[in-house]
Amino acid sequence: MKIIIVGAGEVGYHIASRMAFENKEVVVIDRNTEAIKRLSDNLDVEAVNGSGSSPRVLKEAGLKETEILLAVTDSDETNLVACMMADVISPTTKKLARIREGDFDAYHQVFHDQAPHIDTVINPEIEVVKSIEQFLRIPGAVDVSDFADGKLKFVGLYLDPGSRLAGIRLKEIPEKIEPRILVAAVVRDEELVIPGGDFRLSAGDLVYFISEEKGLVPIIKAFDKQARPVRRTLIVGGGRIGTRLAAVLEKGGIQTKIIERSAQRCSELAAEMKKAVIIQGDGSDQRLLIEENIREMDAVVTLTNDEETNILVSLLAKRMGAGKTITKLNKFSYFPLMPAIGIEQVVSPRLSAINTILQHIRRGKVLSVRTLTDEQAEVLEAEALETSDIVGKPLRKSCLPKGSLVIGIIRNGRVIIPSGDSLIEPGDRVIIFAKRQVISKIEKILMVKLEFF
């Protein structure tokens, strides 16, 4: 597989890193000399200094021999033009483009059906809002993903000191929790482990499990996470994501306040919002937070364009008595630091973009992909094809590589939490948890063999 990535920012760099790690041929185009140097110094990819919307640069990068073009610069217009030129030069190349401006939302299908024939339009901000909604609904969750059209939830929770599950072996969990869950992974001391039945949970562990959506409430209670209904929310930052979130919360009947620094943006928000209260000011101003009754807020969501401000306001809000905080981050280097300073619920537009992109890059009939926040593993939802090596044998005897685990099966709309004796049948939707080192092997297992034809 050859991939051209237009844009060497955080998203482009991380996708290039993933693909290079999996021995795919990658070319990255960017007009920023420093970004290109960073790529060349750290990754085994071809780096081209130039404009990704230039037909000459695209041809020189080998567009005609390229299977996938990813346009992920910070400019919607550049991404659109890059796809337009790719459509002219190499119509068979699959095109994915990151387009974030809300004005384009109504035209996503048009971009697909007509020139530039973009196969997938990626708007990570929509996915971020969905993630925030999940965090607001599931107390204590630090990672939530939907599979099987929402019937299955993949959830990450920290095990608190004093939890009734601390110190028990995984094989004892069925005695403590009803309905059944399957623990896919545990992160302890920043190391991800796929545990066996004799693995003993410990306070401070980040536990990833999968369960049916309808049974999630008693499971959360078994983890001793207290549900607190969200009725009042404070959003710090009135940009595109803040506006999208406020609109969703308004529809859900949640009282919403938005603090925004820009007077002009406040005027625009006041005209756009129906019920949300708009406040001009600095979200890190303690006096302002006190005036806006921060203690009475069930949730504070920090969505400014400044990472440090988001972190500071989240810490302030937590210290001043807010129910929960959700923090937007884009710098991946910050992620490992957050639990150490008490910030657990983090959303990232860039990570959301990467999830969508991976779904369309993966081989086999992959329906969705979710990357763990620390990027040590992925969860893939795929259709089991007739000739796949995963079909027709008990999971305990399957060819899945070490470092992977089938954590869910959906058959004719019915959810199965699998055991070692479970069989996968052709046409099943399968949820697979896999460390990043074995993703390429999982792809091969999911692909149709040539003799099938």
C-alpha positions in Angstrom: 0.0 0.0 0.0 1.3 3.5 -1.0 -0.2 6.5 0.8 0.3 10.2 0.2 -0.3 12.4 3.2 -0.9 16.1 2.5 0.0 17.9 5.8 2.7 17.2 8.3 1.0 18.5 11.4 0.1 16.4 14.4 -2.4 14.3 12.5 -0.3 13.8 9.4 2.8 13.0 11.5 1.1 10.4 13.6 -0.6 8.7 10.7 2.8 8.6 8.9 4.4 7.2 12.0 1.7 4.5 12.2 2.0 3.5 8.6 5.8 3.5 8.6 5.7 1.3 11.7 3.5 -1.1 9.7 6.0 -1.0 6.7 3.7 0.8 4.3 5.1 3.1 1.7 4.4 6.7 2.8 5.0 10.1 1.2 4.3 13.2 3.2 3.9 16.7 1.5 4.1 19.9 3.4 5.3 23.5 2.6 6.6 24.0 6.1 10.3 23.3 6.1 10.6 22.6 9.8 7.7 20.1 9.7 9.4 18.3 6.8 12.7 18.2 8.7 11.0 16.7 11.7 9.6 13.9 9.6 12.9 13.2 7.8 14.7 13.1 11.1 12.3 10.8 12.9 10.4 8.6 10.5 11.3 6.2 7.6 9.0 8.0 5.1 9.6 10.2 2.0 9.1 13.8 2.8 8.4 16.4 0.1 8.7 20.1 0.7 5.9 21.8 -1.4 2.2 22.5 -1.7 0.0 19.4 -1.5 -2.6 21.2 -3.7 0.0 21.6 -6.5 -0.6 19.2 -9.4 3.2 19.2 -10.2 4.1 18.2 -6.6 1.4 15.5 -6.5 2.6 14.0 -9.7 6.2 14.1 -8.5 5.1 12.4 -5.3 3.8 9.5 -7.4 0.1 10.1 -7.1 -0.8 7.8 -10.1 0.7 4.8 -8.2 -0.9 5.8 -4.9 -3.8 3.9 -3.3 -4.9 6.5 -0.8 -4.5 10.3 -0.5 -5.0 11.9 2.9 -5.5 15.6 2.9 -5.1 16.7 6.6 -3.7 20.2 6.6 -5.1 22.8 8.9 -6.7 24.5 5.9 -10.1 23.1 4.6 -9.5 24.9 1.3 -6.1 23.3 0.7 -7.5 19.9 1.5 -10.4 20.4 -0.9 -8.1 21.6 -3.7 -5.7 18.7 -3.1 -8.5 16.2 -3.5 -9.8 18.1 -6.6 -6.4 17.8 -8.3 -6.1 14.1 -7.3 -9.5 13.5 -8.8 -8.2 14.9 -12.1 -4.7 13.3 -12.1 -5.6 9.9 -10.6 -9.4 9.2 -10.4 -8.8 5.7 -8.9 -6.9 7.0 -5.9 -9.0 6.9 -2.7 -9.4 10.3 -1.2 -9.9 11.3 2.5 -10.1 14.9 3.5 -10.3 16.7 6.9 -12.9 19.5 6.6 -13.8 21.2 9.9 -15.7 24.3 9.0 -19.4 24.0 9.9 -20.4 25.8 6.7 -19.4 22.7 4.8 -21.4 20.2 6.8 -24.3 20.2 4.4 -22.1 19.6 1.4 -20.2 16.4 2.6 -22.4 14.1 0.4 -22.1 16.5 -2.5 -18.3 16.3 -2.2 -18.6 12.5 -2.4 -21.1 12.3 -5.3 -19.6 15.0 -7.4 -16.2 16.4 -8.0 -13.8 16.2 -6.2 -15.3 12.8 -5.4 -14.0 12.6 -1.8 -14.5 9.1 -0.5 -14.6 10.2 3.1 -14.9 13.6 4.6 -13.5 13.7 8.1 -14.9 16.2 10.6 -13.2 15.3 13.9 -15.1 18.0 15.8 -18.3 16.2 15.4 -16.7 13.1 16.9 -15.3 15.1 19.8 -18.8 16.3 20.6 -20.0 12.7 20.6 -17.2 11.8 23.0 -18.1 14.6 25.4 -21.7 13.4 25.4 -20.5 9.9 26.3 -18.4 11.3 29.2 -21.3 13.3 30.5 -23.5 10.2 30.5 -21.0 7.6 31.9 -19.6 8.6 35.3 -15.9 8.0 35.7 -15.2 6.9 32.1 -11.9 8.1 30.7 -12.4 6.4 27.4 -15.6 5.4 25.7 -16.2 3.9 22.2 -19.4 2.6 20.5 -19.5 -0.6 18.4 -22.3 -2.5 16.8 -24.3 0.7 16.3 -24.1 1.5 20.0 -25.1 -1.9 21.3 -21.6 -2.5 22.6 -19.6 -0.1 24.7 -15.9 -0.2 25.1 -15.1 1.7 28.3 -11.9 2.6 30.2 -12.2 3.3 34.0 -9.7 3.9 36.7 -10.0 1.6 39.7 -10.2 3.8 42.8 -8.6 3.0 46.1 -11.1 1.2 48.2 -13.1 -0.2 45.2 -14.6 -3.6 45.9 -12.9 -4.9 42.7 -9.4 -3.9 43.9 -7.4 -7.1 44.6 -9.7 -9.6 42.9 -8.7 -11.9 40.0 -10.4 -11.4 36.7 -11.9 -14.9 36.8 -13.7 -13.8 40.0 -15.4 -10.8 38.3 -18.6 -12.7 37.3 -19.2 -13.2 41.0 -19.1 -9.4 41.5 -20.6 -8.0 38.4 -23.8 -8.7 36.6 -24.3 -8.6 33.6 -21.1 -10.1 32.1 -18.2 -8.0 31.0 -14.9 -8.9 29.3 -11.8 -7.1 30.5 -9.7 -6.5 27.3 -6.7 -4.7 28.8 -5.3 -3.1 31.9 -2.9 -0.2 31.9 -0.6 -0.2 35.0 2.4 2.1 35.4 1.9 3.2 31.8 2.3 -0.4 30.5 -0.7 -2.0 28.7 -1.3 -5.7 29.5 -3.8 -8.1 28.0 -4.5 -10.0 31.2 -5.5 -13.7 31.8 -8.0 -15.0 34.3 -5.4 -15.1 37.2 -4.5 -11.4 36.7 -5.3 -9.5 39.9 -6.7 -5.9 39.7 -5.0 -3.2 41.7 -6.1 0.3 42.8 -4.9 2.8 40.2 -5.3 0.4 37.3 -6.9 1.8 34.1 -9.3 -1.1 33.2 -10.7 -1.4 29.7 -13.7 -3.6 29.3 -16.5 -4.3 26.8 -20.2 -4.8 27.8 -23.6 -4.4 26.3 -24.9 -0.9 26.4 -28.2 -1.9 28.2 -26.2 -3.4 31.2 -23.7 -0.6 31.7 -25.4 1.1 34.7 -24.9 -1.7 37.2 -21.4 -2.3 35.9 -20.4 1.3 36.5 -21.9 1.0 40.1 -19.8 -2.2 40.6 -16.7 0.0 39.9 -18.0 2.3 42.7 -18.4 5.2 40.3 -21.2 7.5 41.5 -23.7 8.7 38.9 -24.5 12.4 39.1 -27.1 13.6 36.7 -25.8 16.4 34.5 -28.2 19.3 34.6 -25.8 22.3 34.4 -22.7 22.6 32.2 -20.1 25.4 31.8 -18.3 25.5 28.5 -15.0 27.5 28.4 -14.3 28.5 24.7 -17.0 29.4 22.2 -15.3 28.1 19.1 -16.6 25.6 16.6 -16.6 22.7 19.1 -18.0 24.7 21.9 -20.9 25.9 19.6 -21.6 22.4 18.4 -21.7 21.1 22.0 -23.9 23.9 23.3 -26.4 23.2 20.6 -26.5 19.5 21.5 -26.8 20.2 25.2 -29.6 22.7 24.6 -31.6 20.0 22.8 -31.0 17.7 25.7 -32.5 20.2 28.2 -29.2 20.8 30.0 -28.6 24.4 31.3 -25.5 25.7 29.5 -23.2 28.7 30.0 -20.4 29.6 27.6 -17.4 31.7 28.6 -15.7 33.3 25.6 -12.9 35.9 25.6 -13.7 37.6 22.3 -16.5 40.2 22.4 -17.3 39.7 18.7 -17.6 36.0 19.1 -19.9 36.5 22.1 -22.2 38.6 19.9 -22.2 35.8 17.3 -23.0 33.2 19.9 -25.7 35.2 21.4 -27.4 35.5 18.0 -26.9 31.8 17.3 -27.8 30.1 20.6 -31.4 29.8 21.8 -31.0 29.2 25.5 -27.3 29.1 26.4 -26.0 32.0 28.5 -23.1 33.8 26.9 -20.5 35.4 29.2 -17.6 37.5 27.9 -14.5 36.9 30.0 -11.4 34.8 30.8 -12.2 31.3 31.8 -9.1 31.1 34.0 -10.3 34.1 36.1 -11.2 32.6 39.5 -13.4 35.5 40.4 -15.4 35.0 37.3 -15.8 31.3 38.0 -17.0 32.1 41.5 -19.5 34.6 40.1 -20.8 31.9 37.7 -21.4 29.5 40.6 -18.7 27.0 39.6 -19.6 24.8 42.6 -23.1 24.2 41.1 -21.8 23.0 37.8 -22.2 19.3 37.1 -19.6 19.5 34.4 -17.0 22.0 33.1 -15.8 21.5 29.5 -12.7 23.4 28.5 -12.5 23.8 24.7 -10.3 26.9 24.0 -7.6 26.7 21.3 -4.9 26.9 24.0 -3.9 23.7 25.6 -2.4 25.2 28.7 -5.5 27.3 29.3 -7.7 24.2 29.1 -5.5 22.3 31.6 -5.4 25.3 34.0 -9.2 25.9 33.9 -9.9 22.2 34.4 -7.7 22.0 37.4 -9.2 25.3 38.8 -12.8 24.1 38.3 -12.1 20.7 40.0 -10.4 22.4 42.9 -13.4 24.9 43.2 -16.0 22.1 43.4 -17.2 21.4 39.9 -18.7 17.9 39.5 -16.4 16.8 36.6 -14.1 18.3 34.1 -13.5 17.4 30.4 -10.4 18.8 28.8 -9.6 19.3 25.1 -6.0 18.5 24.1 -4.3 18.3 20.8 -0.6 17.8 21.8 -0.1 14.0 22.1 2.9 14.6 24.2 0.7 15.9 27.0 -1.6 12.8 27.2 0.6 10.7 29.5 1.0 13.6 32.0 -2.8 14.2 32.5 -3.5 11.4 35.0 -0.6 12.4 37.2 -2.1 15.9 37.6 -5.6 14.7 38.2 -7.1 15.2 34.7 -8.8 12.0 33.5 -11.4 12.9 30.9 -9.6 14.2 27.8 -10.9 14.7 24.2 -8.8 15.3 21.2 -9.9 16.4 17.7 -6.7 15.1 16.3 -7.1 11.6 17.8 -10.7 11.5 16.5 -9.4 12.3 13.0 -6.8 9.5 13.3 -9.5 7.0 14.3 -11.6 7.9 11.2 -8.6 7.7 8.9 -7.4 4.3 10.3 -10.9 2.9 9.6 -10.4 3.6 5.9 -6.8 2.6 5.7 -7.1 -0.8 7.4 -7.2 -3.9 5.1 -10.1 -6.3 5.3 -13.7 -5.3 5.8 -13.1 -3.0 8.7 -16.2 -1.1 9.8 -14.7 1.1 12.5 -11.4 1.7 14.4 -10.8 3.3 17.8 -7.3 4.1 19.1 -6.6 4.1 22.8 -5.7 7.6 24.1 -2.1 6.5 24.7 -1.9 4.9 21.2 -0.6 1.6 22.5 -3.5 -0.4 21.0 -6.5 -0.3 18.7 -10.0 -1.7 18.8 -11.3 -2.8 15.3 -14.8 -3.7 14.3 -14.8 -5.9 11.2 -16.9 -8.3 9.2 -15.7 -11.9 9.3 -15.3 -13.0 5.7 -15.9 -16.5 4.5 -12.3 -17.4 3.9 -10.8 -15.5 6.8 -8.6 -17.6 9.1 -10.6 -16.5 12.1 -13.8 -18.3 11.0 -15.0 -21.8 12.0 -12.8 -22.6 15.0 -13.0 -22.0 18.7 -11.4 -18.7 19.7 -9.0 -20.6 22.1 -7.7 -22.4 18.9 -7.8 -19.4 16.6 -4.8 -18.0 14.7 -5.0 -14.6 16.4 -1.5 -13.4 17.3 -0.4 -12.9 20.9 -1.3 -9.3 21.9 -4.8 -9.5 20.5 -8.2 -10.6 21.7 -11.7 -11.0 20.3 -13.9 -9.1 22.7 -17.3 -9.0 21.0 -19.3 -10.8 18.3 -22.5 -9.5 16.7 -24.6 -12.2 14.9 -27.9 -11.3 13.3 -28.2 -8.3 15.6 -27.5 -10.4 18.7 -24.6 -9.4 20.9 -22.3 -12.2 22.2 -19.6 -11.5 24.8 -17.2 -14.3 23.8 -15.4 -17.0 25.7 -12.7 -19.4 24.5 -15.3 -21.8 23.2 -17.1 -19.2 21.0 -17.1 -19.7 17.2 -17.0 -17.0 14.6 -19.3 -17.5 11.6 -19.1 -15.9 8.2 -20.9 -12.5 8.2 -20.4 -12.0 12.0 -19.3 -8.5 13.1 -16.3 -9.0 15.2 -14.7 -6.6 17.7 -10.9 -7.2 18.1 -8.6 -5.6 20.6 -5.0 -5.5 19.4 -1.7 -4.0 20.5 -0.2 -1.8 17.7 2.6 -4.3 17.1 0.2 -7.0 15.8 -2.2 -4.8 13.7 -0.6 -5.9 10.4 -1.2 -9.6 11.3 -4.8 -8.8 12.2 -5.3 -7.1 8.8 -4.0 -10.3 7.0 -6.4 -12.5 9.0 -9.4 -10.2 8.1 -8.6 -10.2 4.4 -10.2 -12.4 1.7 -7.8 -15.0 0.4 -7.0 -15.0 -3.3 -8.3 -18.6 -3.8 -11.7 -17.4 -2.8 -12.0 -15.8 -6.2 
